[in-house]
Structure formats: C-alpha cells, structure tokens
Amino acid sequence: MDIVIDTSALIAVIVAEPEREKIVEATTGHSLIGPGCIPWEVGNAFSTMLKQRRIRLADARRALNIFDGVPLRYVSVDMGNALRLAGKTGMYAYDAYFLDCASRHAAPLLTLDRPLRLAAGKIGLELLEI
C-alpha cells in the first residue's frame, strides 16, 4: 500500500520524537510517497532549528543523512488540483500538494500537522492515525 507521508512525520522519525516508533511501525512494509517539495521542506525545518539554536550544524548534517536513507518515492503534483484543494481547505499550496497526492493516489495521509489532518478530513481523505 502507498502511504503519503508529510514533512512533520518525516522530521519526527529523523529527530526521534515520541511518535517515531509508531510511525515506523505503521509504515513498515508499505511504500512511502510524497510531492517533490519534501527535500526543500526538510531543509527548511532544519534551517529553522539551526536559527532557533535547537540543533547544531553537525546535527543537521547527520539528520540529512538519515533523511537521504528514507525510502521515499516522489510523485508529481497536479498543480490545478492542488490549488483547487488549497482554496477549498484554506491551506497553503505546500500543504495542498500532500492533499493532492493522497487524493490522486487513493492513499492514506500520514501527518502530525493538525491543520493538515483537519483539511484532509474536510475533503474526505483517509488518514493514517498515529
């Protein structure tokens, strides 16, 4: 089964947040997919952590090495559909890219982002609960 995984869930696994084990357990044996913007979002998350002095550069580099090892298949986004979903849900385009992927690939969405979970529910997408 394909599972659309968003950046919040990926970061939780990479930095060993409390949800890590449940995410790994829920995704083991399944294919992880997501929009091609994920690497930029991961980079942005780590740059934010650096700016806030929550991590050091060496930590970010180690985290990026872990990220590079995640078996993730990038799928194309239907920009028109993503913008339609952004308008319908009030989400930014980057969030709507995940909604588009889940919708078009008939795959559950795995996210720790509450507004994204609510938006997915609003349009009837399946969520993978953690």
C-alpha positions in Angstrom: 0.0 0.0 0.0 1.2 3.5 -0.7 1.2 6.0 2.2 1.6 9.7 1.6 3.9 10.9 4.3 4.4 14.6 5.1 7.3 16.5 6.4 6.1 16.6 10.0 6.0 12.8 10.2 9.4 12.5 8.5 11.0 15.0 10.9 9.5 13.1 13.8 11.3 10.0 12.7 14.6 11.7 11.8 14.9 13.5 15.1 13.5 10.7 17.2 10.4 12.5 18.5 8.0 10.5 20.7 5.8 9.4 17.7 8.8 7.9 15.9 8.2 4.2 16.8 4.5 4.4 16.0 5.3 6.0 12.6 7.9 3.4 11.8 5.6 0.6 12.8 2.7 2.0 10.8 4.7 2.4 7.6 6.9 -0.8 7.7 6.1 -2.9 4.6 4.4 0.0 2.8 5.6 2.4 0.1 6.1 6.0 1.2 5.2 8.6 -1.4 5.0 12.4 -1.4 5.4 15.5 -3.5 8.8 16.6 -4.8 8.9 19.6 -2.4 9.7 17.4 0.6 13.5 17.8 0.5 13.1 21.6 0.5 10.6 21.4 3.4 13.0 19.2 5.3 15.8 21.6 4.7 13.6 24.5 5.8 12.7 22.6 9.0 16.4 22.1 9.8 17.3 25.7 9.0 14.6 26.8 11.4 16.0 24.5 14.1 19.5 26.0 13.4 18.2 29.5 13.6 16.5 28.8 16.9 19.7 27.1 18.2 17.8 23.8 18.8 20.4 21.9 16.9 24.0 22.4 15.6 25.1 22.2 12.0 26.7 18.8 12.6 23.3 17.5 13.9 21.5 18.9 10.9 24.1 17.1 8.6 23.5 13.8 10.4 19.8 14.3 10.2 20.0 14.9 6.4 22.0 11.7 6.1 19.1 9.9 7.8 16.6 11.6 5.6 18.6 10.5 2.5 18.1 6.9 3.7 14.3 7.1 3.9 12.8 5.0 1.0 10.5 7.8 -0.4 9.1 7.9 -3.9 8.4 11.4 -5.1 5.2 11.8 -7.2 4.2 14.6 -9.4 1.6 17.1 -8.3 -1.4 18.2 -10.3 -1.0 21.9 -9.7 -4.5 22.8 -10.8 -6.0 20.2 -8.4 -3.6 21.3 -5.6 -4.7 24.9 -6.0 -8.4 23.9 -6.0 -7.8 21.9 -2.8 -5.9 24.9 -1.3 -8.9 27.1 -2.0 -11.4 24.6 -0.7 -9.5 24.0 2.6 -7.8 27.3 3.2 -4.4 25.7 3.2 -1.2 26.9 1.6 -0.1 25.3 -1.7 2.7 23.3 0.0 0.1 21.6 2.3 -2.3 21.1 -0.6 0.4 19.2 -2.5 0.1 16.5 0.1 -3.7 16.5 -0.2 -3.4 16.2 -4.0 -1.0 13.3 -3.7 -3.3 11.5 -1.2 -6.4 12.2 -3.4 -5.0 11.2 -6.7 -3.1 8.1 -5.5 -6.0 7.0 -3.3 -3.5 6.7 -0.4 -3.9 7.5 3.3 -2.1 10.6 4.5 0.3 10.3 7.5 0.8 13.7 9.1 1.3 15.1 12.6 0.2 18.5 11.5 -3.2 19.1 13.0 -4.5 21.7 10.4 -3.5 19.4 7.6 -5.3 16.5 9.3 -8.4 18.6 9.6 -8.2 19.7 6.0 -7.8 16.1 4.8 -10.8 15.1 6.9 -12.8 18.0 5.5 -12.4 16.8 1.9 -12.8 13.1 2.8 -9.3 11.8 2.6 -8.2 8.8 4.6 -5.8 9.5 7.4 -3.3 7.1 8.9 -3.7 7.7 12.6 -0.7 7.7 14.9 
